[in-house]
């Protein structure tokens, strides 16, 4: 009996195994597992609708969108045909643009109509703005008259503007109301947005005067005037403002939602944090892809031919820059022929400069995108990057100087590669910062074009410095 009650420590090996399994589960918590995908495809292969619905029922719309993007076009069609009327409009909002048109074409008109009716106006605008005219008409026809007019009005605003980003469903109240009147009004409404964060106070001309959070509303007594509990931070977004500037304002001032006004400063819509952060996320993704010379429209579901067409131009640009660097090398053909060691060490100088330039370039492009790099601090940032290049250049120059001496037995070659390393690292820091700033000043996207210029500069300077010094000192 005493033995049964005695505390037994867990086996460390078993505990470690359990911890590892738990960690694995945590890592996969937000991913659609391979087993789940396999079960769904199995249900599709067997035409088992009940099994498919059971497997799909617990999935979030974003997970279903991921599933549709991961499987083949053949399996996609079969799954949608079997899933049929269970298809939800939120799935369309989560889909990648590259396959959204394909899925809309597959869906039965009645299923598509039901799915679209459940979406907020901003989601419908995002859905139809990139579709062909006949597909736009098919979706607009299934909307109620008021919703159709709202979407069509939004489509008249410039692309990538606040008017395209906003939703027309706004919760507003007169500025003279008190808390009790606002609560009674909300309880009497049957068509409130599914999610909203503020009540926007307006004057008689529908001009927004302030925001009241739902938390403040519910935490105040009924007789308290709404105007006395408005948020301190209140920003109004012009309907024509660029969506990237909108996203910056949300991130900079920690906004949850903001009213959108037309040219007469009348309230026409509202932008919420989820839409603003989606723009911010798309901007970051776009910058990363462009820095790599890849189109921002690229997707894992793209076909070989379309992907090839998008990547070819930037590979062609890289070929031109590589030829320019090779022309520099050709000027020192005789020097290289007399000392083969130069050919061995040349790529090291160019590679180190290229990597240093990419580091400075990435920091600069990111700072430009977030408006942290401005005219007031640009020279300080340039000076810092040049000094960083100088310090790193000296450190690696010492390392490579020693390597050159030990590898090839003479100090002269070590001096040459050390000096070339310092020169190229300094130029890399300078070019990686100055080039994107200059491109941004003249209206060219620095994320799109900086990489090719920086690589060309570091290659040419690196080869010229190394081979030029070798020709002067060693020969």
C-alpha positions in Angstrom: 0.0 0.0 0.0 2.9 2.3 0.9 4.6 1.5 -2.4 1.4 2.4 -4.3 1.2 5.9 -2.6 4.9 6.6 -3.1 5.7 9.4 -5.6 7.5 8.1 -8.7 9.6 10.5 -10.7 9.0 10.5 -14.5 11.5 8.8 -16.7 13.7 11.5 -18.2 14.0 9.8 -21.5 10.2 9.5 -21.8 9.7 13.1 -20.7 12.2 14.3 -23.3 10.3 12.3 -26.0 7.0 13.8 -24.9 8.5 17.3 -24.9 9.8 16.8 -28.4 6.5 15.6 -29.6 4.8 18.5 -28.0 7.2 20.9 -29.6 6.6 19.3 -33.0 2.8 19.7 -32.4 3.4 23.4 -31.5 5.4 24.0 -34.6 2.7 22.5 -36.8 -0.2 24.1 -34.9 -0.9 26.6 -37.6 -0.1 24.5 -40.6 -2.4 22.2 -42.6 -0.8 18.8 -41.9 0.0 16.3 -44.6 -2.3 13.7 -43.0 -5.2 16.0 -43.1 -4.6 16.8 -46.8 -4.2 13.1 -47.6 -7.6 12.4 -45.9 -9.3 15.2 -47.9 -7.8 14.0 -51.2 -8.9 10.4 -50.3 -12.4 11.6 -49.7 -12.3 13.4 -53.1 -11.0 10.3 -54.9 -13.8 8.2 -53.5 -16.5 10.8 -54.0 -17.3 10.6 -50.3 -19.0 13.9 -49.6 -19.8 13.1 -45.9 -16.1 12.4 -45.2 -15.0 15.5 -47.0 -17.4 17.7 -45.1 -16.3 16.1 -41.8 -12.6 16.8 -42.7 -13.3 20.4 -43.9 -15.7 21.5 -41.2 -13.1 22.3 -38.5 -10.8 24.2 -40.9 -10.6 28.0 -41.0 -11.3 29.7 -44.3 -7.5 30.6 -44.5 -6.6 26.9 -44.1 -9.0 25.9 -46.9 -7.5 28.5 -49.1 -4.1 27.1 -48.4 -5.3 23.7 -49.2 -6.7 24.8 -52.6 -3.4 26.5 -53.4 -1.3 23.5 -52.5 -3.2 20.8 -54.5 -3.2 20.4 -58.3 -5.7 22.0 -60.6 -7.3 18.6 -61.2 -7.8 17.9 -57.5 -9.0 21.5 -57.0 -11.8 21.1 -59.5 -13.0 17.7 -58.1 -12.9 19.0 -54.5 -14.9 22.1 -55.3 -17.5 20.1 -57.2 -17.9 17.8 -54.3 -17.8 20.5 -51.6 -20.4 22.5 -53.6 -22.8 24.6 -51.5 -20.6 24.5 -48.4 -18.1 26.9 -50.0 -17.8 30.0 -48.0 -17.2 33.5 -49.2 -14.4 34.1 -46.7 -12.4 31.4 -48.6 -12.4 33.7 -51.7 -11.0 36.5 -49.7 -8.1 34.4 -48.5 -7.1 32.9 -51.9 -4.1 33.9 -53.8 -4.9 36.1 -56.8 -3.3 33.6 -59.1 -6.0 30.9 -58.7 -8.9 33.0 -57.5 -10.2 33.5 -61.1 -9.8 29.7 -61.8 -11.9 28.9 -58.7 -14.6 31.5 -59.5 -14.9 29.9 -63.0 -15.4 26.4 -61.4 -18.0 27.4 -58.8 -21.7 27.0 -59.7 -23.3 30.4 -60.1 -25.7 29.8 -57.2 -22.8 28.8 -54.9 -20.8 31.8 -56.0 -23.8 34.1 -55.4 -24.4 32.8 -51.9 -20.6 33.0 -51.1 -20.3 36.6 -52.3 -23.4 37.8 -50.4 -21.7 37.0 -47.1 -18.7 39.3 -47.8 -18.2 42.9 -46.6 -18.1 45.5 -49.4 -14.3 45.9 -49.1 -13.8 42.1 -49.6 -16.1 42.2 -52.7 -14.1 45.1 -54.1 -10.8 43.2 -53.5 -12.4 40.2 -55.1 -13.7 41.7 -58.3 -11.2 44.5 -59.1 -8.7 42.2 -60.9 -11.2 40.0 -62.6 -12.2 40.1 -66.3 -15.3 42.2 -67.1 -17.6 39.2 -67.6 -16.5 37.8 -64.3 -17.1 41.1 -62.6 -20.6 41.3 -64.0 -21.4 37.8 -62.9 -20.5 38.7 -59.3 -22.1 42.1 -59.2 -25.4 40.7 -60.6 -25.9 38.5 -57.5 -25.5 41.4 -55.0 -28.4 43.3 -53.6 -29.0 46.7 -55.2 -27.5 48.7 -52.4 -24.4 46.5 -52.1 -23.9 46.6 -55.9 -24.0 50.4 -55.9 -21.5 50.6 -53.0 -19.1 48.2 -54.8 -19.4 50.0 -58.1 -18.8 53.3 -56.4 -15.6 51.9 -54.7 -14.4 50.7 -58.1 -14.5 54.2 -59.4 -11.7 55.3 -57.0 -8.1 55.0 -58.1 -6.4 51.6 -57.7 -4.4 51.1 -54.5 -6.3 54.0 -52.9 -8.2 54.2 -49.6 -11.5 54.1 -51.6 -10.6 50.6 -52.8 -9.5 49.5 -49.4 -12.4 50.8 -47.3 -15.7 49.0 -46.4 -18.9 51.0 -46.8 -20.6 49.5 -43.8 -20.0 52.2 -41.1 -21.5 52.4 -37.6 -22.1 56.2 -37.0 -24.0 58.3 -34.5 -24.8 62.0 -34.1 -22.2 63.8 -32.0 -24.9 65.0 -29.5 -26.0 61.5 -28.5 -25.3 60.0 -25.1 -24.2 56.4 -24.3 -27.8 55.2 -23.7 -29.1 56.4 -27.0 -26.2 54.8 -28.8 -26.7 51.4 -27.1 -30.4 51.5 -27.9 -29.7 52.3 -31.5 -27.2 49.4 -31.9 -29.6 46.9 -30.3 -32.3 47.9 -32.8 -30.1 47.4 -35.9 -30.4 44.2 -37.9 -27.6 44.9 -40.4 -24.6 45.8 -38.3 -21.1 44.8 -39.6 -19.9 41.5 -38.3 -16.9 43.2 -36.8 -16.4 46.8 -35.9 -14.4 48.6 -33.3 -15.7 52.1 -33.1 -18.8 54.3 -33.4 -17.9 57.3 -35.5 -19.5 60.5 -34.4 -20.7 62.8 -37.2 -22.1 66.3 -37.4 -25.3 67.2 -39.4 -23.2 67.3 -42.6 -21.9 63.7 -42.0 -18.4 65.0 -41.3 -16.6 62.6 -38.8 -15.9 64.3 -35.5 -14.4 61.5 -33.4 -14.3 57.8 -32.6 -15.8 56.1 -29.5 -14.5 52.6 -28.8 -16.9 49.9 -27.9 -15.1 49.3 -24.6 -15.6 53.0 -23.6 -19.2 52.8 -24.7 -20.0 49.7 -22.6 -18.0 50.9 -19.6 -19.8 54.3 -19.4 -23.1 55.2 -17.8 -26.1 55.8 -20.1 -26.3 59.6 -19.5 -22.6 60.2 -20.5 -22.3 62.1 -23.7 -20.5 60.3 -26.5 -18.5 63.4 -27.3 -16.9 63.3 -23.8 -15.4 59.7 -24.3 -13.9 60.0 -27.8 -10.4 58.6 -28.4 -7.5 61.1 -28.2 -6.0 59.8 -31.4 -8.3 60.4 -34.3 -7.2 60.3 -37.9 -9.4 60.9 -41.0 -8.3 59.2 -44.2 -9.0 61.0 -47.6 -10.7 58.6 -50.0 -7.9 59.1 -52.6 -5.0 58.5 -50.3 -2.5 55.8 -51.3 -3.1 52.6 -49.5 0.5 52.3 -48.5 0.3 55.7 -46.7 -2.9 54.4 -45.0 -1.1 51.3 -43.8 1.8 53.5 -42.5 -0.6 55.7 -40.6 -2.2 52.6 -38.9 1.2 51.2 -38.0 2.6 54.6 -36.9 -0.3 55.8 -34.8 -1.6 52.3 -33.6 -5.0 52.8 -35.1 -7.7 50.2 -35.0 -10.0 51.8 -37.5 -10.3 55.1 -39.2 -13.1 56.9 -41.1 -12.7 57.6 -44.8 -14.0 60.9 -46.2 -14.7 62.2 -49.7 -13.7 65.5 -51.2 -16.4 67.3 -49.2 -15.1 65.7 -46.0 -18.2 63.6 -45.6 -18.0 60.1 -44.2 -18.1 57.5 -46.9 -16.5 54.4 -45.4 -14.1 53.0 -42.8 -10.8 51.2 -42.9 -10.1 48.6 -40.3 -6.8 47.3 -39.0 -7.0 43.9 -40.7 -7.1 45.5 -44.1 -4.3 48.0 -43.3 -2.1 45.3 -42.0 -2.8 43.2 -45.1 -1.5 46.1 -47.2 1.6 46.4 -45.0 2.3 42.6 -45.3 1.9 42.7 -49.0 4.3 45.6 -49.2 6.9 43.7 -47.2 6.5 40.6 -49.4 6.7 42.8 -52.5 10.0 44.4 -51.4 11.5 41.0 -50.6 10.6 39.6 -54.0 11.8 42.6 -55.8 15.1 42.7 -54.0 15.6 39.1 -55.3 14.6 40.2 -58.9 11.4 38.3 -58.7 8.0 39.7 -59.8 5.7 40.6 -56.9 3.0 38.7 -58.7 4.8 35.4 -58.4 3.1 32.5 -56.6 3.9 28.9 -55.9 0.8 27.9 -58.0 2.1 29.8 -61.1 2.8 27.7 -64.2 6.3 27.2 -65.6 5.9 29.5 -68.6 4.5 32.4 -66.7 7.1 32.1 -64.0 9.9 32.0 -66.7 8.6 35.1 -68.4 8.6 37.1 -65.1 12.1 36.1 -64.1 13.7 36.3 -67.5 14.1 40.1 -67.7 16.0 40.3 -64.4 18.2 37.4 -65.3 19.0 39.3 -68.6 19.9 42.4 -66.5 22.2 40.3 -64.4 23.8 39.0 -67.5 24.6 42.5 -68.7 26.1 43.5 -65.4 28.2 40.3 -65.4 29.5 41.1 -68.8 30.5 44.6 -67.6 32.4 43.0 -64.7 34.1 40.6 -67.1 35.2 43.5 -69.3 37.0 44.9 -66.3 38.8 41.6 -65.8 39.7 41.5 -69.5 41.7 44.7 -69.1 44.0 42.9 -66.8 44.4 39.7 -68.8 48.1 40.0 -69.0 48.4 40.6 -65.3 46.4 37.5 -64.5 48.4 35.4 -67.0 51.6 36.3 -65.2 50.2 35.4 -61.7 47.6 32.7 -61.6 47.0 33.3 -57.9 45.1 36.5 -58.8 42.4 34.4 -60.5 42.1 32.3 -57.3 41.6 35.3 -55.0 39.5 37.5 -57.3 36.1 36.0 -56.4 36.7 36.5 -52.7 37.1 40.3 -53.0 34.0 40.5 -55.2 31.9 38.2 -53.1 32.7 40.0 -49.8 31.8 43.3 -51.4 28.6 42.0 -52.8 27.5 40.6 -49.5 28.3 43.8 -47.7 26.5 45.8 -50.3 23.4 43.6 -50.0 23.3 44.1 -46.2 23.4 47.9 -46.5 20.9 47.8 -49.4 18.4 45.7 -47.4 18.6 48.1 -44.4 18.2 51.1 -46.7 15.3 49.8 -48.7 13.5 48.7 -45.5 14.1 52.1 -43.9 12.8 53.9 -47.0 9.6 51.8 -47.1 8.9 52.5 -43.4 9.7 56.2 -43.9 12.5 56.0 -41.3 15.2 57.1 -43.8 14.5 60.7 -44.6 16.3 63.8 -45.8 17.1 64.8 -42.2 19.1 61.6 -41.4 20.2 60.3 -44.8 23.8 61.6 -44.4 24.2 60.2 -41.0 23.0 56.8 -42.2 25.4 56.9 -45.2 28.3 57.8 -42.9 27.4 55.0 -40.6 27.3 52.4 -43.4 30.6 53.6 -44.8 32.3 53.4 -41.4 30.8 49.9 -40.9 32.2 48.9 -44.3 35.6 50.4 -43.3 35.8 48.6 -40.0 34.7 45.2 -41.4 37.0 45.8 -44.4 40.0 46.3 -42.1 39.2 43.2 -40.0 38.7 40.9 -43.0 41.7 42.6 -44.8 43.9 41.4 -41.9 42.5 37.9 -42.2 42.9 37.7 -45.9 46.3 39.3 -45.8 47.5 36.6 -43.5 45.8 34.0 -45.7 47.5 35.4 -48.8 50.9 35.3 -47.1 50.5 31.7 -45.8 48.9 30.4 -49.0 51.2 31.9 -51.6 54.3 32.6 -49.5 54.8 36.3 -50.1 53.7 39.4 -48.2 53.1 41.5 -51.4 50.0 39.5 -52.4 48.7 39.8 -48.9 49.0 43.5 -49.0 47.1 43.7 -52.3 44.2 41.6 -51.3 44.0 43.4 -47.9 43.9 46.9 -49.6 41.4 45.7 -52.2 39.1 44.3 -49.5 39.0 47.6 -47.6 38.3 49.6 -50.7 35.5 47.3 -51.9 33.8 47.0 -48.5 33.8 50.8 -48.1 32.3 51.3 -51.6 29.8 48.5 -50.8 28.5 50.3 -47.8 28.3 53.6 -49.7 26.6 52.1 -52.8 24.2 50.0 -50.8 22.8 53.2 -49.1 23.2 55.9 -51.8 21.8 53.9 -54.7 18.4 53.2 -53.2 18.1 56.7 -51.9 18.9 58.2 -55.3 16.5 55.8 -57.1 13.7 56.8 -54.6 14.4 60.5 -55.2 13.9 60.1 -59.0 10.8 58.1 -58.6 12.1 54.6 -59.2 11.2 51.8 -56.8 14.5 51.1 -54.9 13.4 47.6 -54.1 13.0 46.9 -57.8 16.3 48.2 -59.3 18.8 48.7 -56.5 20.1 45.1 -56.4 21.4 45.1 -60.0 23.2 48.4 -59.6 24.8 47.6 -56.2 26.1 44.2 -57.5 27.5 45.8 -60.6 29.3 48.5 -58.6 30.8 46.1 -56.0 32.0 43.7 -58.8 33.6 46.3 -60.9 35.2 48.1 -58.0 36.4 44.9 -56.4 38.0 43.5 -59.6 39.5 46.9 -60.6 40.9 47.6 -57.2 42.4 44.1 -56.8 43.8 43.7 -60.3 44.9 47.3 -60.5 46.8 47.1 -57.3 48.3 43.8 -58.3 49.5 45.3 -61.6 51.2 48.2 -59.8 52.7 46.4 -56.8 53.4 42.8 -58.0 54.5 43.3 -61.6 
